[in-house]
């Protein structure tokens, strides 16, 4: 079907990586929530080949090019 626009993705980019891409390292240091909303908190994790730990400073670059990069501390 030549008029099928479902395959065209003009101007669309791949979705940003989600926290699901982060791989926890070690055992959870804390568990919060109940049931399906339960979350496990870890001391460190690996993301995109880099290892991060609590209190590490990181530079975040917003996708919106008009916003400036900023530094955050992993909590």
Secondary structure, DSSP 8 states (H G I E B T S, - for coil): -TT-GGG--TT-------GGG-EEESS-SEEES-GGG-EEE-SEEEETTEEEETT-EEEE--SSTTS--EEEE--
